[in-house]
């Protein structure tokens, strides 16, 4: 379907606004459908809570750590923290 056909169906006359709505919709579909998934590896540092993440990242799906709650050199998911931390880090961030 072309942009003109879509504009006729919804009764819109402004091409720029229609294209902006289409781009917004495609971005939301991408967030929901989880397409174009890439993996990034970041070395973790003991007692560090905050890390710089890639600028083009839209959503973190899973974060895994080796030897987390096991001693078999397995990667396990780290649970997500909701809310503010009770204990502050030494870096004060």
N, C-alpha and C positions, 0 to 999 in steps of 0.2 A: 504494500500500500504506500502511495506517495503522500507527501506532506499536504499537497493540495486536496487530495481525496479525504484525508483525515479532517482537514479544516472545514470542508463542505459538510461532512457528517455531523460535526459538533457545532456548526454555525459560527465559525470564527473567521474574522477578516484580517487579523494581524499575523503576518508570517513570522516575524521575529519572536513574538510571544508564544506561538505554537511550537516553534523549534525549541525554545527554552523549556516548555512543558514536556516535550518529548525527551529531551536530554535528562531532565530531572527524573522522569519516570524510568528511563533506562538505568540510571544510577541506582535508584531504589530497588529495581529488579536485581541488579548486580549484588547489592548488599544482602538481599533476602535469599537469592538463589546460590550464592557463594560460587560464582564462576571465576575463572582466572585466578585460581588460588596458587600462591607461591609460598615457598618455605624460606625462612631466614633463620640463620643460626647466630646466636649471640653468646659469647662466653660470660658465665655468671661469676661474680666476685663475692666471696664470703662476707656476710654482714652488710651487703649493699641491697637496698630495697628498690631504688629507682634506676631505670636504664633509659637511654635514648633509643627510640624506635624509628624505623624507616619513615621518611616523610610521605611516601606514597601509600602507606598502609591505611586501609579503610576500617578493618575490623580484625581483632585478634581472636582466632577460633580456639586455639589450645596452646598452652605453654607447658612444656615438659622439662623435667630435670632428671639427670642420671642419679641413681641411688637415693631417690626421695622415698622415704618409708620402706626401704629395702636395702639389702646388701648384695644383690645378685647382678649388679651393673645393668639394671633395667631402667629404661626411661619411663617415668610415670607422670601423669598430669598433676600440676600444682593447683590446688583449689583456689578459686577466685575470692578475693577479699572484698567484702561489701562494707562500706562505711570507713571512717577514719581509724588509723591504727591507735591502739591504746598506748603502746610504748613508742616514743620518738626515736628515730635513728640518730646516731652520733653526728651524721652530716647535717642534721638540722633542716633538711628539705621537707 
